[in-house]
Amino acid sequence: MRADPDSSLSQSTSTTASGSSVLGRHHDTIAAIATAPGRGAVGIVRVSGRNLAPLIKALCGRSLAPRQATLLPFTGSDGQVLDRGLAIHFPAPHSYTGEDVLELQAHGGPVLLQLLLARCLQAMPGLRLAEPGEFTERAFLNDKLDLAQAEAVADLIDASTEAAARSAARSLSGGFSAEVAALSERTVKLRMLVEATLDFPEEEIDFLEKANARGQLQNLLATLETALARARQGALLREGLRVVLAGQPNVGKSSLLNALAGAELAIVTPIPGTTRDKVSETVQIEGVPLHISDTAGLRDDSADEVERIGIQRSWAAIADADAVVFLHDLSRAGLAHYDAGEAAIASRLPPGAKVLHVFNKLDVVPDAVMPEGGIALSARTGLGLDTLRLALLKHAGWQVAPEGLYIARARHVNALQRTRSHVQLAAEYAAQRDQALDLMAEELRLAHRALGEITGEFSNDDLLGEIFSRFCIGK
């Protein structure tokens, strides 16, 4: 797999190993249905492994020209035709996985595809069913993709917005990996300078001073800040923002959810306690997915056991939210019982929670004076909804998506943050000159390692297992 040459200054290269626990099954031949469950016009059965010629002969009755679609019958063990479709053979290493790959494109009936899969398993002893993500895992292990590109495969499939899909496609094409590689190359160059100074202390040449190492470190830090900001935006595109609508009963939470979603998702009545459990919907604003949840109205005097359970779940949702829309009712402001309820909710909001104060029913009280920082709207008429949408994006730290944004994950952001921290420490040690060269070299080594975790130069079995287990079977 990918080694960790801590003592080496050269860029790590990916090599396939066979002893790792993750790779213990790497030499098996695997098969799976590669299309989504259910009926469709076309379904695909995919096989990957070594020397698929006997399987091809058994199913297709003939050899296949490389990378050419051939229309022919697929036969069962009794010689009967199971279906007539396209067969494509991708000989190694020119395939998705880097191994021999056979794709059978048949009619997309679930029973038929299961028959084809069973026929493959019967025709080739040792062939087994693929695990989730195992085809892409092999592409990674065989150096067809790095780890960031492999993750982009799943992100492209799971993309919930057009912007996320385009960003995932850029990452899959290697754009994000190229940025990381450039950062890694600059870090290695600095490591070389430090090592040269450590290895030849008697030389009159000050390698660090001559190469302006401190200036290079500052430039590297500036580039890392830019990469980190873009990665945060890419992670937001992938993960989205969890928004909870909170407030007392009958302030208009369900109406606001319906208005944001553009559909009647939640039941709206004037009866307090109508919403008893969380109702969620994902909407997109400028390509960013917002997972919005309407919750039970918050109050302490409910006599209904079911409603009390719903209120408990509301507080749990608020604790997990990225942003809380605290909805206020302009038509009841100033009423003693209502104001007391507002104060009680405010006192229980989690410390550090990102709270957006939104004042509803502007259509009823058009001349209301807004507290500073509050947003006034009418969920019934839609007045002020655009202001709320923009405020939610700003709350999340979203900026207008620059052209060429890459999809990113929380682990990528974390790795870049650690890289920045190590480079910052290296810059501090560089200011101490000869007294801290060993420490500077170590921080640069750790920065290099953190960058390598993004693309998989440095990784462990647990990380790979976690990533690929979330893929769909057949991919």
C-alpha positions in Angstrom: 0.0 0.0 0.0 1.2 3.5 0.6 4.3 3.7 2.8 5.4 6.5 5.1 9.0 7.3 4.3 9.5 9.5 7.3 13.3 9.6 6.8 13.1 10.3 3.1 12.7 13.8 1.5 11.5 12.4 -1.8 7.9 12.4 -2.7 6.2 9.2 -1.6 5.0 7.1 -4.5 2.1 4.6 -4.3 2.9 1.0 -4.5 0.6 -2.0 -4.2 1.3 -4.4 -1.3 -0.3 -7.7 -0.6 0.3 -8.2 3.2 -2.0 -5.5 4.6 -5.2 -6.6 6.3 -7.1 -4.3 4.0 -5.4 -5.9 1.0 -5.7 -9.5 2.1 -8.7 -9.9 -0.3 -7.2 -7.7 -3.0 -6.2 -10.7 -5.3 -9.7 -12.2 -5.3 -11.8 -11.8 -8.4 -15.0 -9.9 -7.6 -18.4 -9.4 -9.2 -21.4 -7.2 -8.5 -24.5 -5.7 -10.1 -23.2 -2.1 -10.8 -26.6 -0.4 -11.5 -29.1 0.8 -8.9 -31.7 -1.6 -7.5 -35.0 -1.8 -9.3 -36.2 -2.1 -12.9 -34.5 -0.1 -15.7 -33.9 -0.2 -19.4 -30.3 -1.4 -18.9 -28.5 -3.1 -16.1 -24.8 -3.8 -15.7 -22.9 -6.7 -14.1 -19.3 -6.0 -13.5 -16.4 -8.4 -12.8 -12.8 -7.4 -11.9 -9.8 -9.6 -11.3 -7.0 -11.5 -13.1 -7.3 -13.6 -16.3 -11.0 -13.4 -17.0 -10.6 -15.2 -20.3 -12.3 -18.5 -19.0 -15.3 -16.5 -17.7 -15.6 -14.6 -20.9 -15.6 -17.8 -22.9 -18.2 -19.5 -20.6 -20.6 -16.5 -20.8 -20.1 -15.2 -24.2 -18.9 -18.3 -26.1 -16.0 -16.4 -27.6 -13.1 -14.1 -26.8 -13.7 -10.3 -27.0 -11.7 -7.6 -28.7 -10.3 -5.2 -26.0 -12.5 -2.2 -25.2 -15.0 -2.9 -27.9 -18.7 -3.4 -27.2 -19.9 -6.7 -28.7 -23.5 -7.6 -29.1 -24.0 -11.3 -28.3 -26.1 -13.8 -26.2 -25.2 -14.5 -22.6 -25.6 -18.3 -22.0 -26.3 -20.2 -18.8 -24.6 -23.4 -17.7 -27.1 -25.5 -19.7 -26.4 -23.6 -22.9 -29.7 -21.7 -22.8 -29.6 -18.0 -23.6 -30.2 -15.8 -20.5 -30.3 -12.6 -22.4 -28.8 -10.8 -25.4 -26.7 -7.7 -24.7 -23.4 -6.0 -24.8 -20.1 -7.4 -23.4 -17.0 -5.2 -23.0 -13.6 -6.5 -21.9 -11.1 -4.0 -20.5 -7.7 -5.9 -20.2 -5.4 -4.8 -17.4 -4.0 -2.3 -16.7 -6.2 -0.1 -18.9 -9.4 -0.4 -16.9 -11.2 1.4 -14.0 -9.6 -0.9 -11.4 -6.3 -1.5 -13.1 -7.3 -5.2 -13.4 -9.0 -7.2 -16.1 -12.6 -6.0 -16.1 -15.7 -7.5 -17.8 -18.9 -5.5 -18.1 -22.1 -7.2 -19.2 -24.8 -4.8 -20.2 -28.2 -6.5 -20.2 -31.8 -5.6 -19.9 -32.4 -4.1 -16.5 -34.7 -6.5 -14.8 -33.7 -7.4 -11.2 -34.3 -11.1 -11.7 -32.3 -11.2 -14.9 -29.4 -9.4 -13.4 -29.3 -11.8 -10.4 -29.3 -14.7 -12.9 -26.4 -13.2 -14.8 -24.5 -12.6 -11.5 -25.2 -16.1 -10.4 -23.9 -17.4 -13.7 -20.7 -15.5 -13.3 -20.2 -17.0 -9.8 -20.9 -20.5 -11.1 -18.7 -20.2 -14.2 -15.5 -19.1 -12.4 -14.5 -20.9 -9.2 -13.1 -18.4 -6.6 -15.1 -15.5 -7.9 -16.9 -13.8 -5.0 -19.4 -10.9 -4.5 -17.8 -7.5 -4.2 -18.1 -5.5 -1.0 -19.2 -1.9 -1.0 -16.7 0.3 -2.7 -14.4 -2.5 -3.6 -14.0 -1.6 -7.3 -13.0 1.9 -6.5 -10.8 0.7 -3.6 -8.9 -1.4 -6.2 -8.6 1.6 -8.5 -7.0 3.4 -5.6 -4.7 0.6 -4.6 -3.6 0.1 -8.2 -2.8 3.8 -8.6 -5.6 4.5 -11.0 -7.0 7.1 -8.6 -5.6 8.8 -5.4 -7.7 8.8 -2.3 -9.2 12.3 -2.8 -10.3 11.2 -6.3 -11.7 8.0 -5.0 -13.8 9.9 -2.5 -15.0 12.2 -5.3 -16.5 9.2 -7.0 -18.9 8.7 -4.1 -19.4 12.5 -3.8 -20.4 12.7 -7.5 -22.9 9.9 -7.0 -24.3 11.4 -3.8 -24.3 15.1 -5.0 -27.6 16.7 -4.1 -27.1 20.0 -6.0 -25.7 20.9 -9.4 -22.9 22.9 -7.9 -21.9 19.9 -5.7 -21.9 17.6 -8.8 -19.7 19.9 -10.8 -17.3 20.4 -7.9 -17.1 16.6 -7.4 -16.3 16.1 -11.1 -13.4 18.6 -10.8 -12.0 16.7 -7.8 -12.4 13.4 -9.7 -10.5 14.8 -12.6 -7.6 15.5 -10.2 -7.9 19.3 -9.7 -7.9 19.2 -5.9 -5.2 16.5 -5.9 -3.0 18.7 -8.1 -3.3 21.6 -5.6 -2.3 19.3 -2.7 0.6 17.9 -4.7 1.9 21.5 -5.4 1.7 22.3 -1.7 3.5 19.0 -0.9 6.2 19.7 -3.4 6.9 23.1 -1.8 7.0 21.6 1.6 9.5 19.0 0.5 11.7 21.7 -1.0 11.8 23.4 2.3 12.6 20.1 4.1 15.6 19.7 1.7 16.9 23.1 2.6 16.7 22.4 6.3 18.3 19.0 5.9 21.1 20.4 3.8 21.9 23.0 6.5 21.8 20.2 9.2 24.0 17.8 7.2 26.7 20.4 6.3 27.0 22.7 9.3 30.6 23.4 8.5 29.8 24.9 5.1 30.1 28.6 4.8 26.9 28.7 2.7 23.7 29.3 4.7 21.3 27.3 2.6 18.2 28.7 4.4 19.3 32.3 4.1 20.4 31.9 0.5 17.1 30.4 -0.6 15.0 32.8 1.5 13.4 30.0 3.5 11.5 32.3 5.7 10.0 34.0 2.7 9.1 30.7 1.3 7.4 29.7 4.5 5.3 32.8 4.5 4.3 32.3 0.9 3.4 28.7 1.7 1.3 29.8 4.6 -0.6 32.2 2.4 -1.3 29.5 -0.2 -2.4 27.2 2.6 -4.9 29.8 3.8 -6.4 30.1 0.4 -6.6 26.3 0.0 -8.2 25.9 3.4 -10.8 28.5 2.6 -11.7 26.8 -0.6 -11.8 23.4 1.1 -14.2 24.8 3.7 -16.5 25.9 0.9 -16.2 22.6 -0.9 -17.0 20.7 2.4 -20.1 22.9 2.8 -21.2 22.0 -0.7 -20.9 18.4 0.1 -22.2 18.3 3.7 -24.7 21.2 3.5 -25.9 23.0 6.6 -28.2 21.6 9.3 -30.8 24.3 10.1 -33.4 23.9 12.8 -36.5 26.1 13.1 -37.2 26.7 16.7 -39.6 28.8 18.7 -42.8 28.7 20.7 -46.0 27.1 19.3 -47.8 28.9 16.5 -45.0 31.3 15.6 -45.0 30.0 12.0 -42.2 27.4 11.9 -44.2 25.0 9.8 -45.3 27.8 7.5 -41.7 28.9 7.1 -40.5 25.4 6.3 -43.2 25.1 3.6 -42.3 28.5 2.2 -38.6 27.7 2.0 -39.3 24.2 0.5 -41.9 25.5 -1.9 -44.2 22.7 -0.9 -46.8 21.8 1.8 -44.6 19.5 3.8 -45.8 20.3 7.3 -49.3 20.6 8.6 -50.3 24.2 9.5 -53.1 24.9 11.9 -53.8 27.5 14.6 -53.9 24.8 17.2 -50.8 24.9 19.5 -48.8 21.6 19.4 -49.8 20.6 15.9 -46.1 19.7 15.1 -45.1 16.9 17.4 -42.1 15.5 15.7 -39.3 16.7 13.5 -40.2 17.4 9.8 -37.2 17.8 7.6 -36.5 18.9 4.0 -33.4 19.6 2.0 -33.4 22.8 -0.1 -30.6 24.4 -2.0 -29.5 28.0 -2.0 -26.9 29.0 -4.5 -26.0 25.3 -4.8 -25.5 24.8 -1.1 -27.8 22.1 0.4 -29.7 23.3 3.5 -31.2 20.5 5.6 -34.0 22.3 7.3 -36.0 20.8 10.2 -39.2 22.0 11.6 -39.6 21.1 15.3 -42.3 20.9 17.9 -43.1 24.3 19.5 -41.0 24.9 22.7 -43.0 25.3 25.9 -42.9 24.0 29.4 -46.7 23.7 30.2 -47.8 21.0 27.7 -50.1 18.4 29.3 -49.8 16.1 26.2 -47.2 13.3 26.7 -46.6 13.0 23.0 -46.0 16.7 22.6 -43.6 16.7 25.5 -41.6 13.9 23.8 -41.6 16.1 20.6 -40.3 19.0 22.6 -37.4 16.9 24.0 -36.5 15.9 20.5 -36.6 19.6 19.4 -34.0 20.5 22.0 -31.8 17.6 20.9 -32.1 18.8 17.3 -31.1 22.3 18.3 -28.0 21.0 20.1 -26.9 19.3 16.9 -27.7 22.1 14.5 -25.2 24.2 12.5 -27.6 27.1 12.7 -30.8 27.8 14.7 -33.5 30.0 13.3 -35.2 31.3 16.4 -38.6 32.4 15.1 -40.5 35.1 16.9 -44.1 36.2 16.5 -44.5 39.9 15.8 -48.2 39.8 16.5 -47.7 38.6 20.1 -44.7 40.7 21.1 -45.3 42.5 24.3 -47.7 40.0 25.8 -46.5 38.9 29.2 -46.9 35.1 28.8 -45.4 35.1 25.3 -42.4 37.3 26.3 -41.7 35.0 29.3 -41.7 32.0 26.9 -39.2 33.8 24.7 -36.9 34.5 27.6 -37.1 30.9 28.8 -36.1 29.6 25.3 -33.2 32.0 25.0 -31.9 31.0 28.4 -31.8 27.3 27.3 -30.1 27.7 23.9 -26.7 25.9 23.8 -23.7 28.1 24.5 -22.0 29.1 21.3 -25.0 28.1 19.1 -25.3 30.1 15.9 -28.7 31.7 16.3 -30.5 33.7 13.7 -33.4 35.8 15.2 -36.2 35.9 12.7 -39.5 37.8 13.2 -42.5 36.4 11.5 -45.9 37.7 10.5 -44.7 41.0 9.0 -47.9 41.0 7.0 -49.9 41.3 10.2 -47.6 43.9 11.8 -46.1 45.8 8.9 -44.8 48.7 11.0 -43.0 46.6 13.6 -39.6 47.9 14.7 -36.9 45.2 14.4 -34.2 44.6 17.0 -30.7 45.1 15.6 -29.6 42.1 13.6 -33.1 40.6 13.4 -34.7 39.6 10.1 -38.4 40.4 9.5 -40.5 38.3 7.1 -43.8 36.9 6.4 -43.9 33.1 5.9 -47.4 33.4 4.5 -46.7 36.0 1.8 -43.0 35.2 1.2 -41.9 38.8 2.0 -38.3 38.7 3.4 -37.6 35.1 2.5 -34.7 36.1 0.2 -33.1 38.0 3.0 -33.3 35.0 5.2 -31.8 32.7 2.6 -28.8 35.0 2.2 -28.4 35.3 5.9 -28.3 31.6 6.3 -25.5 31.3 3.8 -23.6 34.1 5.5 -24.1 32.4 8.8 -22.6 29.2 7.4 -19.5 31.1 6.1 -20.5 30.6 2.5 -19.1 33.0 -0.1 -20.0 33.2 -3.7 -18.6 30.0 -5.2 -15.5 30.8 -7.2 -15.1 29.1 -10.6 -13.3 25.8 -10.2 -14.3 25.0 -6.7 -13.5 21.4 -5.6 -15.6 19.2 -3.5 -14.0 18.5 -0.1 -14.6 16.5 3.1 -14.2 17.3 6.8 -11.1 15.2 6.9 -9.5 17.3 4.1 -10.2 20.4 6.0 -8.8 18.9 9.1 -5.6 17.8 7.3 -5.1 21.3 5.8 -5.6 22.9 9.3 -3.0 20.6 10.8 -0.7 21.4 7.8 -1.1 25.1 8.5 -0.3 24.6 12.2 2.9 22.7 11.5 4.0 25.3 8.9 3.3 28.1 11.4 5.5 26.4 14.0 8.2 25.8 11.3 8.2 29.5 10.6 8.6 30.3 14.3 11.5 27.9 14.5 13.0 29.4 11.4 13.2 32.8 13.1 15.4 31.2 15.8 17.9 30.1 13.1 20.4 27.5 14.1 19.0 26.9 17.6 15.8 25.2 16.3 16.6 23.6 13.0 15.8 20.1 14.2 12.4 21.2 15.4 11.8 23.1 12.1 12.6 19.9 10.1 10.2 17.9 12.3 7.3 20.3 11.8 7.9 20.3 8.0 7.9 16.5 8.0 4.6 16.5 9.9 3.1 19.1 7.5 4.2 16.9 4.6 2.6 13.9 6.2 -0.7 15.7 6.8 -0.9 16.7 3.2 -0.2 13.1 2.1 -3.2 12.0 4.1 -5.5 13.8 1.7 -4.4 11.9 -1.3 -3.6 8.7 0.4 0.2 8.8 0.3 0.0 8.2 4.1 -3.0 6.3 5.2 -4.0 3.4 7.4 -6.3 0.4 7.0 -9.0 1.8 9.3 -9.3 5.0 7.3 -9.6 3.1 4.0 -12.1 0.8 5.5 -14.2 3.7 6.7 -14.1 5.5 3.4 -14.9 2.7 1.0 -17.5 1.0 3.2 -19.7 4.0 2.5 -19.7 3.4 -1.2 -22.5 1.5 -3.0 -22.0 -2.1 -4.1 -20.8 -2.3 -7.6 -18.7 0.9 -7.4 
